[in-house]
Amino acid sequence: MSVAIAVLAALLGLTGLGVYTAFGPPSKNLDDPFDDHED
């Protein structure tokens, strides 16, 4: 049971980190490849 809780906590932590990186203050440093590409 404790292994399942540890796996769940790790997945929630990674999901939270991903959302924070995508929409939080670090998102200003991300580049959009579609904006950088000119046809």
C-alpha positions, 0 to 999 in steps of 0.5 A: 500500500505504501508503494502505491502511495509513493508512486501516486505522490511522485506522479502528482508531483511531476504533474504539478511541476509540469503545469507550473513550468508550462503556465507559471513564471518559468513559461516566459523562458519557453520558446514557441517553435511555430512562432520561430519558423517562417515559411 
